[in-house]
Amino acid sequence: MNLQSGWSVLEVENIRGNSLATKLFSTYPSKLISLTPHSISSNSNAQNTRISTTFYTQFGGGIVSGDSYKLLITIHSNAQSLITTQGATKVYKSTKTCQHPTQSRIHAFIKSNSVLLFMPDTVILYKDAAFQQSHEFHLEDESSSLLLVDSLSRGRRTNSNEEWNFKAFQNEILIGYGTQNESVLIKDCVDLNGIRMNELMHCMNSVITVYVLGPVFKQYESELMEKYLEIQMESRNNRHSRLYISKSSIVRINGRRNVRNNACCALVFRIVSSDAVRSSHALHTLLSPFLSPPQQNPQCPPLLPFYPYHHHQH
């Protein structure tokens, strides 16, 4: 891909058992910050870097009218990568004079036996904001794994009625096998252009979707189901605020039943809540199995090196 087209680039490779960011290229107004080294010499005594960690950030603390963020990600074979942000993605008011759409585009290629944990913070749309978001994830084959968190929150709670009072929001998430997603697993599209969301959402604070796909998560599947039922039970017992959680499984690919690989986990969770603290707690509960070794394989290191949403916990 032509770097002159304004794309930031991140490539992660497995080098002697270490997952390293071997290519890191940022274009304004975005910035990539890697917490892991770019290389390890043969005589290095550095601690094993099992998973590469990268922050995807913006200059200025938010997205203003006309900003365009484009990120190309390649996770090479046998590598593992965590990509997160340093805080919420704030999208400010769209101006009438802007000639270009305010947008975020991400293309990720996840090679054989590799793992991508894409866990950005929530998107917050301020009053009169207009934002387009298109994220594509290409899994090379059924040995590739993806954990994706997608979250949208209301605007500021003020006297000027900014909650869910944005102008337009388009969100498209596409996940499939092959470089062109020849076998589509998920196509999740939302178009909220001209819809009065402040009336539809009422008192709801946030919507969170968690996609869990790939064989690396199979050993966590029973724990995920336990956490799902735990959140469901807690939501029924708490009458002070509303929280809903749902679960679905991917059972078909292009109209055919997904029985090609019984060792593959394919789950989608959605959390909707009227309380920011409760939704954050529910997300932490759901993802908590990844912070410890799997029960089926206690010798295996935790999948997540740290919890990226720690600043939400109270």
C-alpha distance (Angstrom), angle and dihedral (degrees) to the residues before:
residue distance angle dihedral
M1 . . .
N2 3.80 . .
L3 3.80 109.5 .
Q4 3.81 89.2 -154.7
S5 3.79 88.1 70.4
G6 3.79 89.7 77.2
W7 3.80 100.6 -102.5
S8 3.79 122.4 146.4
V9 3.82 111.9 -142.0
L10 3.80 132.9 -147.4
E11 3.80 123.8 177.7
V12 3.80 123.9 178.8
E13 3.81 122.7 -167.0
N14 3.78 136.3 -178.5
I15 3.79 107.8 -118.0
R16 3.81 115.3 179.4
G17 3.78 91.4 -28.0
N18 3.80 95.1 -45.4
S19 3.81 124.1 111.0
L20 3.79 105.5 -137.4
A21 3.81 135.0 176.9
T22 3.81 97.8 -120.1
K23 3.81 94.6 173.4
L24 3.79 124.0 35.2
F25 3.79 119.0 168.5
S26 3.81 125.0 161.9
T27 3.78 130.0 -167.2
Y28 3.79 123.9 -163.1
P29 3.02 130.1 -65.2
S30 3.82 91.0 26.3
K31 3.78 129.3 63.2
L32 3.80 132.3 -163.1
I33 3.81 118.2 -150.0
S34 3.81 118.2 -171.6
L35 3.81 120.2 -156.1
T36 3.79 92.3 -166.8
P37 3.82 128.3 69.4
H38 3.80 120.9 -97.4
S39 3.79 93.6 -132.8
I40 3.80 142.0 7.8
S41 3.77 120.0 -148.4
S42 3.79 121.1 -133.4
N43 3.83 91.8 -109.6
S44 3.80 95.2 43.1
N45 3.80 119.4 129.2
A46 3.82 91.7 -159.3
Q47 3.79 117.9 139.8
N48 3.79 114.6 -97.1
T49 3.81 110.1 -87.8
R50 3.79 101.6 -148.0
I51 3.80 94.7 170.1
S52 3.80 130.9 27.2
T53 3.83 116.0 -131.3
T54 3.81 122.2 -156.5
F55 3.80 132.5 174.5
Y56 3.81 117.6 -145.1
T57 3.80 106.7 -155.9
Q58 3.81 142.8 166.2
F59 3.77 130.1 -130.1
G60 3.80 113.2 -116.1
G61 3.78 97.8 24.1
G62 3.79 98.7 -88.0
I63 3.80 149.9 28.7
V64 3.79 117.4 -85.1
S65 3.78 129.4 -165.5
G66 3.81 112.3 -64.1
D67 3.82 97.0 16.1
S68 3.79 115.3 141.4
Y69 3.81 122.0 -161.6
K70 3.81 118.3 -169.0
L71 3.79 123.8 175.5
L72 3.81 128.2 -179.7
I73 3.82 113.5 -163.0
T74 3.80 127.9 -171.3
I75 3.80 120.2 -178.7
H76 3.79 105.5 -170.0
S77 3.79 125.3 -146.2
N78 3.82 117.3 -59.0
A79 3.82 92.9 5.2
Q80 3.81 128.1 123.2
S81 3.79 126.0 -153.1
L82 3.79 137.5 -176.7
I83 3.81 115.3 -161.1
T84 3.78 118.7 -175.2
T85 3.81 141.4 145.8
Q86 3.80 134.5 -112.6
G87 3.80 94.2 -122.9
A88 3.78 145.1 -24.6
T89 3.81 119.0 -37.1
K90 3.81 103.4 -118.9
V91 3.79 116.3 -160.2
Y92 3.80 113.2 -162.2
K93 3.80 132.8 -155.0
S94 3.80 117.5 -54.5
T95 3.81 114.1 -125.3
K96 3.80 123.6 -138.8
T97 3.80 92.2 -131.0
C98 3.83 93.8 59.5
Q99 3.81 111.2 112.5
H100 3.84 97.0 -171.5
P101 3.81 130.4 61.4
T102 3.78 118.5 -107.3
Q103 3.78 101.8 -120.7
S104 3.78 151.1 159.4
R105 3.81 120.2 -151.4
I106 3.78 125.3 -177.6
H107 3.81 128.0 180.0
A108 3.80 114.6 -174.5
F109 3.80 127.0 -175.4
I110 3.81 114.7 -162.9
K111 3.80 111.7 -166.2
S112 3.81 129.3 -153.9
N113 3.83 116.7 -54.2
S114 3.80 91.1 0.4
V115 3.81 130.2 127.5
L116 3.80 130.0 -146.1
L117 3.81 119.9 -169.3
F118 3.81 103.2 -170.0
M119 3.80 105.5 -175.8
P120 3.81 113.4 159.3
D121 3.77 120.8 171.3
T122 3.80 121.3 -104.0
V123 3.80 124.3 -67.1
I124 3.83 113.4 -122.4
L125 3.80 116.5 -162.4
Y126 3.79 113.2 -156.1
K127 3.80 123.6 -151.6
D128 3.84 112.9 -59.2
A129 3.82 92.5 4.1
A130 3.81 119.1 151.9
F131 3.80 117.5 -162.0
Q132 3.81 138.2 169.8
Q133 3.79 120.4 -160.5
S134 3.82 124.6 -175.1
H135 3.80 120.0 174.7
E136 3.82 122.6 176.9
F137 3.79 124.5 -173.6
H138 3.81 118.9 -169.0
L139 3.82 115.6 -164.5
E140 3.79 111.0 -160.7
D141 3.81 93.8 -147.6
E142 3.79 142.5 -30.0
S143 3.82 92.2 -69.8
S144 3.86 89.7 67.2
S145 3.82 119.1 95.7
L146 3.81 133.8 -157.4
L147 3.80 134.1 -174.3
L148 3.81 110.9 -173.1
V149 3.81 128.5 -179.8
D150 3.80 117.2 -165.9
S151 3.81 118.2 -177.7
L152 3.80 137.4 174.8
S153 3.82 124.7 -172.1
R154 3.79 135.5 -172.2
G155 3.80 121.6 -100.1
R156 3.78 126.3 -103.3
R157 3.79 117.9 -46.3
T158 3.81 100.4 -124.0
N159 3.78 140.1 137.0
S160 3.81 89.6 -98.8
N161 3.83 91.3 69.6
E162 3.82 100.0 -116.5
E163 3.82 96.9 157.7
W164 3.83 110.0 119.3
N165 3.81 87.4 -19.6
F166 3.81 98.4 131.6
K167 3.80 123.8 135.9
A168 3.82 100.7 -129.6
F169 3.80 140.6 -12.5
Q170 3.80 129.4 -174.4
N171 3.78 120.4 -177.9
E172 3.81 125.4 178.7
I173 3.79 124.1 178.3
L174 3.80 117.8 -176.5
I175 3.80 122.4 -177.3
G176 3.79 124.4 175.3
Y177 3.78 149.6 130.5
G178 3.81 121.0 -84.5
T179 3.79 134.2 31.9
Q180 3.81 90.0 -78.5
N181 3.83 94.8 34.3
E182 3.81 91.1 -107.1
S183 3.82 89.0 173.4
V184 3.79 107.9 42.4
L185 3.80 115.1 -150.8
I186 3.79 99.4 174.6
K187 3.77 134.5 10.0
D188 3.79 108.2 176.9
C189 3.81 112.7 177.6
V190 3.81 128.8 177.3
D191 3.81 124.9 -178.7
L192 3.81 113.7 -177.0
N193 3.77 98.6 168.9
G194 3.80 110.8 147.6
I195 3.82 94.5 -6.3
R196 3.82 117.2 135.0
M197 3.78 95.9 -126.9
N198 3.80 93.8 170.6
E199 3.81 87.7 67.3
L200 3.80 96.3 42.4
M201 3.82 96.9 46.0
H202 3.82 95.0 44.8
C203 3.81 105.7 176.1
M204 3.81 97.8 -9.3
N205 3.80 115.4 127.1
S206 3.81 105.9 -168.5
V207 3.79 147.9 0.6
I208 3.82 118.3 -146.0
T209 3.81 126.6 -175.0
V210 3.80 122.3 -170.0
Y211 3.82 120.3 -166.1
V212 3.82 116.5 -163.3
L213 3.81 113.2 -174.2
G214 3.78 133.4 160.8
P215 3.81 145.3 43.6
V216 3.81 96.5 -78.3
F217 3.82 88.8 69.5
K218 3.81 95.8 50.6
Q219 3.80 91.7 88.9
Y220 3.82 88.6 55.8
E221 3.81 96.6 47.0
S222 3.82 98.0 99.8
E223 3.82 91.1 46.5
L224 3.80 90.9 49.9
M225 3.79 89.8 53.0
E226 3.80 91.0 49.4
K227 3.81 90.5 52.2
Y228 3.80 91.2 46.2
L229 3.82 91.0 54.4
E230 3.81 90.4 44.8
I231 3.81 91.6 55.0
Q232 3.79 90.9 44.9
M233 3.80 91.9 52.7
E234 3.80 92.9 46.4
S235 3.79 91.2 50.5
R236 3.81 90.9 55.0
N237 3.80 93.0 49.8
N238 3.81 96.7 47.3
R239 3.80 110.6 80.2
H240 3.82 97.1 171.4
S241 3.81 96.7 79.3
R242 3.78 137.6 8.3
L243 3.79 125.0 -104.9
Y244 3.79 127.2 166.0
I245 3.80 127.2 -174.8
S246 3.79 127.6 -175.4
K247 3.80 134.8 -178.8
S248 3.78 132.8 -155.4
S249 3.79 133.7 177.8
I250 3.79 128.3 -140.7
V251 3.79 104.5 -123.3
R252 3.81 102.3 156.6
I253 3.81 135.4 52.9
N254 3.79 115.8 -167.4
G255 3.80 89.8 -19.4
R256 3.81 94.1 -49.9
R257 3.77 123.6 110.9
N258 3.81 111.7 -101.5
V259 3.81 99.8 -122.6
R260 3.78 98.0 124.1
N261 3.79 93.9 102.4
N262 3.81 119.5 22.9
A263 3.81 89.4 -177.8
C264 3.81 91.0 67.2
C265 3.82 123.0 98.7
A266 3.81 115.0 -145.2
L267 3.82 114.6 175.4
V268 3.79 136.4 146.4
F269 3.82 122.6 -162.0
R270 3.82 127.1 -170.2
I271 3.80 125.1 -164.5
V272 3.82 123.2 -169.3
S273 3.79 119.9 179.4
S274 3.78 142.4 167.8
D275 3.80 91.5 -147.6
A276 3.82 124.2 64.2
V277 3.80 93.8 -153.4
R278 3.80 92.9 50.8
S279 3.80 93.8 48.0
S280 3.82 90.2 49.3
H281 3.78 90.4 48.7
A282 3.81 91.7 48.6
L283 3.81 91.5 50.7
H284 3.80 91.0 49.0
T285 3.81 90.6 49.5
L286 3.80 92.1 49.8
L287 3.82 93.9 48.8
S288 3.81 96.2 39.1
P289 3.85 94.6 97.3
F290 3.82 88.6 66.9
L291 3.82 90.2 59.8
S292 3.82 92.3 64.6
P293 3.80 134.9 45.8
P294 3.82 111.2 -82.5
Q295 3.79 114.3 -96.3
Q296 3.81 90.3 -126.4
N297 3.80 91.7 54.2
P298 3.84 111.5 25.6
Q299 3.81 91.7 173.1
C300 3.81 90.8 63.8
P301 3.84 115.8 95.8
P302 3.84 118.9 -116.5
L303 3.79 114.0 -82.4
L304 3.82 93.2 -134.4
P305 3.84 116.2 55.5
F306 3.84 89.2 -157.3
Y307 3.80 139.1 -11.7
P308 3.84 106.6 -92.6
Y309 3.81 94.7 -157.6
H310 3.81 96.5 55.5
H311 3.81 91.4 126.1
H312 3.83 88.8 67.6
Q313 3.75 95.0 59.2
H314 3.81 116.3 101.0
